[in-house]
Amino acid sequence: MKKIRDYVTILGNFGLIIGLVLVAFQIKQTNDLAKAQMVSEAYALGIAADLAYMGEKAPEVIPRVDLPAADLSDQEILVMERWFRALISQQIRIGEMRKAHLANVSEAKQAAEFAFEMDSAFGRTYWDISKDYLPFTDSFKAEVDRNLSSEHSSRIEMYRAELEKREQKE
């Protein structure tokens, strides 16, 4: 009888330890989720501020992203800077969500889509100037650079290539 009681005590203690480990794991998950949510909200507020700062002229200015900087007014340059800053903030937000396993997108796909958005004279210049100060992984930066290279230098070429891939699948 004493042996059975000892086994029950050992099993009970073992169960208690497993329960504590599970609780610790759950607390860590909850903390990670809360952190990801806070980071996401912070970037969302920054994006909203950038978009608001752009003002009503943004729809007129954004199509001018391929013009030389000398042909742009100071106001147009500020609007474009805010536009690309908002795009970068959104990518940082997605990256943080991916780290927390909340975004189901690969780094390569995210980099390709981001490069597509940055593919303009102003966007490439902004990326070249700011990329060393951004919290992206080296592999993400290299993938964006590769997608912005002369091999993939045209958004229209990238779009056509993607359409061709989709048509081949159908």
TIGURO-821891 format. One record per residue (C-alpha): residue in one letter; chain; x, y, z. Coordinates in Angstrom, 2 decimals. Example, Ala and Ser with C-alpha at 12.3 -4.5 7.8 and 13.67 -1.06 7.14 Angstrom:
PT   nulum   miti         X         Y         Z
PT       a      A     12.30     -4.50      7.80
PT       s      A     13.67     -1.06      7.14
//
This chain:
PT   nulum   miti         X         Y         Z
PT       m      A      0.00      0.00      0.00
PT       k      A      2.86      2.35      0.86
PT       k      A      4.44      1.68     -2.57
PT       i      A      1.21      2.61     -4.34
PT       r      A      0.96      5.81     -2.31
PT       d      A      4.58      6.65     -3.21
PT       y      A      3.87      6.07     -6.91
PT       v      A      0.75      8.23     -6.74
PT       t      A      2.74     10.97     -5.00
PT       i      A      5.50     10.78     -7.64
PT       l      A      2.95     10.84    -10.48
PT       g      A      1.13     13.75     -8.84
PT       n      A      4.38     15.71     -8.48
PT       f      A      5.32     14.87    -12.06
PT       g      A      1.89     16.08    -13.22
PT       l      A      2.35     19.27    -11.23
PT       i      A      5.73     19.91    -12.89
PT       i      A      4.25     19.29    -16.36
PT       g      A      1.39     21.66    -15.53
PT       l      A      3.82     24.37    -14.42
PT       v      A      5.84     23.96    -17.62
PT       l      A      2.67     24.29    -19.69
PT       v      A      1.62     27.40    -17.77
PT       a      A      5.08     28.93    -18.33
PT       f      A      4.84     28.13    -22.05
PT       q      A      1.39     29.70    -22.23
PT       i      A      2.61     32.85    -20.43
PT       k      A      5.48     33.15    -22.92
PT       q      A      3.08     32.80    -25.85
PT       t      A      0.77     35.42    -24.37
PT       n      A      3.69     37.82    -23.82
PT       d      A      4.96     37.27    -27.39
PT       l      A      1.50     37.90    -28.78
PT       a      A      1.07     41.06    -26.69
PT       k      A      4.48     42.34    -27.82
PT       a      A      3.67     41.65    -31.49
PT       q      A      0.34     43.43    -31.10
PT       m      A      1.96     46.47    -29.47
PT       v      A      4.63     46.68    -32.18
PT       s      A      1.99     46.30    -34.87
PT       e      A     -0.15     49.05    -33.37
PT       a      A      2.85     51.36    -33.04
PT       y      A      3.71     50.93    -36.71
PT       a      A      0.05     51.31    -37.68
PT       l      A     -0.05     54.66    -35.88
PT       g      A      3.14     55.74    -37.64
PT       i      A      1.72     54.73    -41.00
PT       a      A     -1.50     56.63    -40.31
PT       a      A      0.50     59.72    -39.33
PT       d      A      2.61     59.50    -42.51
PT       l      A     -0.47     59.12    -44.70
PT       a      A     -2.20     62.03    -42.96
PT       y      A      0.92     64.19    -43.32
PT       m      A      0.90     63.53    -47.08
PT       g      A     -2.32     65.49    -47.36
PT       e      A     -4.69     65.79    -50.27
PT       k      A     -1.99     66.15    -52.92
PT       a      A     -0.78     62.56    -52.60
PT       p      A     -2.86     61.18    -55.52
PT       e      A     -1.32     63.85    -57.78
PT       v      A      2.23     63.36    -56.49
PT       i      A      2.65     59.58    -56.24
PT       p      A      2.51     59.03    -60.04
PT       r      A      5.55     61.32    -60.34
PT       v      A      7.87     58.89    -58.50
PT       d      A      9.95     58.19    -61.61
PT       l      A     10.79     61.84    -62.28
PT       p      A     14.26     63.14    -61.39
PT       a      A     14.36     64.83    -57.98
PT       a      A     15.27     68.13    -59.68
PT       d      A     11.83     68.11    -61.34
PT       l      A     10.01     67.75    -58.02
PT       s      A      9.02     70.50    -55.61
PT       d      A     10.01     70.33    -51.96
PT       q      A      6.41     69.52    -51.07
PT       e      A      6.32     66.65    -53.59
PT       i      A      9.56     65.26    -52.19
PT       l      A      8.12     65.37    -48.66
PT       v      A      4.95     63.59    -49.80
PT       m      A      6.99     60.86    -51.50
PT       e      A      9.28     60.50    -48.50
PT       r      A      6.23     59.94    -46.29
PT       w      A      4.75     57.52    -48.82
PT       f      A      7.86     55.35    -48.90
PT       r      A      8.30     55.62    -45.14
PT       a      A      4.75     54.29    -44.73
PT       l      A      5.56     51.40    -47.12
PT       i      A      8.70     50.57    -45.13
PT       s      A      6.82     50.76    -41.83
PT       q      A      4.23     48.35    -43.18
PT       q      A      6.99     45.89    -44.15
PT       i      A      8.58     46.16    -40.70
PT       r      A      5.14     45.51    -39.21
PT       i      A      4.67     42.41    -41.37
PT       g      A      8.16     41.19    -40.44
PT       e      A      7.41     41.53    -36.73
PT       m      A      4.13     39.68    -37.20
PT       r      A      5.96     36.95    -39.12
PT       k      A      8.45     36.56    -36.24
PT       a      A      5.50     36.05    -33.89
PT       h      A      4.05     33.51    -36.34
PT       l      A      1.06     35.77    -37.00
PT       a      A      1.75     36.45    -40.69
PT       n      A      1.79     33.58    -43.12
PT       v      A      4.16     35.05    -45.71
PT       s      A      7.71     34.00    -46.46
PT       e      A     10.55     36.50    -46.22
PT       a      A     11.32     36.03    -49.93
PT       k      A      7.71     36.75    -50.94
PT       q      A      7.57     39.77    -48.64
PT       a      A     10.84     41.08    -50.12
PT       a      A      9.60     40.58    -53.69
PT       e      A      6.34     42.41    -53.02
PT       f      A      8.16     45.19    -51.20
PT       a      A     10.66     45.59    -54.07
PT       f      A      7.72     45.87    -56.45
PT       e      A      6.35     48.75    -54.36
PT       m      A      9.78     50.43    -54.14
PT       d      A     10.55     50.07    -57.86
PT       s      A     10.76     53.69    -58.97
PT       a      A     13.54     56.23    -59.22
PT       f      A     12.56     57.81    -55.90
PT       g      A     11.80     54.47    -54.22
PT       r      A     15.15     52.90    -55.17
PT       t      A     17.02     56.00    -54.00
PT       y      A     15.07     56.09    -50.74
PT       w      A     15.78     52.37    -50.18
PT       d      A     19.50     52.78    -50.92
PT       i      A     19.80     55.68    -48.49
PT       s      A     17.77     54.16    -45.65
PT       k      A     18.22     50.37    -45.79
PT       d      A     21.30     50.28    -43.53
PT       y      A     19.29     51.91    -40.74
PT       l      A     16.22     49.68    -41.00
PT       p      A     15.53     46.63    -38.80
PT       f      A     15.36     44.15    -41.68
PT       t      A     17.44     40.99    -41.81
PT       d      A     20.45     40.95    -44.11
PT       s      A     18.77     38.26    -46.20
PT       f      A     15.66     40.44    -46.61
PT       k      A     17.78     43.43    -47.68
PT       a      A     19.72     41.26    -50.16
PT       e      A     16.48     39.89    -51.60
PT       v      A     15.04     43.39    -52.04
PT       d      A     18.29     44.53    -53.67
PT       r      A     18.20     41.51    -55.99
PT       n      A     14.61     42.27    -56.96
PT       l      A     15.48     45.93    -57.58
PT       s      A     18.53     45.01    -59.66
PT       s      A     18.69     45.63    -63.39
PT       e      A     17.59     42.03    -63.95
PT       h      A     14.25     42.87    -62.33
PT       s      A     14.31     46.61    -62.84
PT       s      A     10.84     47.18    -64.21
PT       r      A      7.61     46.81    -62.26
PT       i      A      5.85     46.16    -65.54
PT       e      A      8.29     43.34    -66.39
PT       m      A      7.79     41.84    -62.92
PT       y      A      4.02     42.11    -63.32
PT       r      A      4.08     40.50    -66.76
PT       a      A      6.32     37.68    -65.49
PT       e      A      3.91     37.03    -62.62
PT       l      A      0.93     37.01    -64.99
PT       e      A      2.73     34.54    -67.25
PT       k      A      3.43     32.24    -64.28
PT       r      A     -0.23     32.34    -63.27
PT       e      A     -1.40     31.68    -66.81
PT       q      A      0.92     28.66    -67.07
PT       k      A     -0.57     27.22    -63.87
PT       e      A     -4.10     27.47    -65.29
//
